[in-house]
Amino acid sequence: MSDKNDKSEKAGSGWSGKAALAGAAIGSAAIAAALLYASRRKERAEKSKPSPNDAPETD
């Protein structure tokens, strides 16, 4: 292999490097959105649960 090919592979400044960077950004944004969605859904579920103090008393 020549030195020219080695430098271009290490630099990552071609289309593949930019695509990998964009993919990583999109992936991390998707993970962040999923975590926010899950936490909000959990909060709503906890709010809708009746608390033990509000339970009706029975004989």
N, C-alpha and C positions, 0 to 999 in steps of 0.2 A: 504494500500500500504506500501511497505517497503522502508526504507531509500535508499537502493541500486538503486531502480527504479527511485526515485526522483533525485538522483545525476546524473544518466546517461541522463535523459531527460533535465536537466538544463545545462549540459556540452555541448551538441550538438556536440560531437566529433565523432559521428558515421557516417555512410554513409549519413544519411539524412542531417546532418549538413554540410557536405562537398558538397553535391548536392545542397543544398540551397545557399551556398556561390558561387558555380560555376554558378548557375542560375542567381544570382544577378549580377555577373561580366559580364556574357554574355548579360544579359538584358541591363545593363548600356552601354555596348559597342555598342549594336544595336541602342540605343537611340542616342548616340553620333554620330554614323555614319549617322543616318537619319537626324539629325540636320545639319551636315556638307553638306550632299547632298542637302538639301533644301536651305541652304544659297548659295551654289555655283550655283544652278539652278536659284535662284532669281537674283544673280549678272549677270548671262548670259542674262536673260530676260531684265534687265535694260540696259545692254550694247547694245542690239540689237534694242531697241526702238530709233526711230529718235528723236533727241532733237527738241524742238520748234523753236530754232534758225535756224535749217537747213530746215525748212518747205518751200516748194516752194511758191512763192507769186503768187496770182491769182487776176484777176480784178473782 
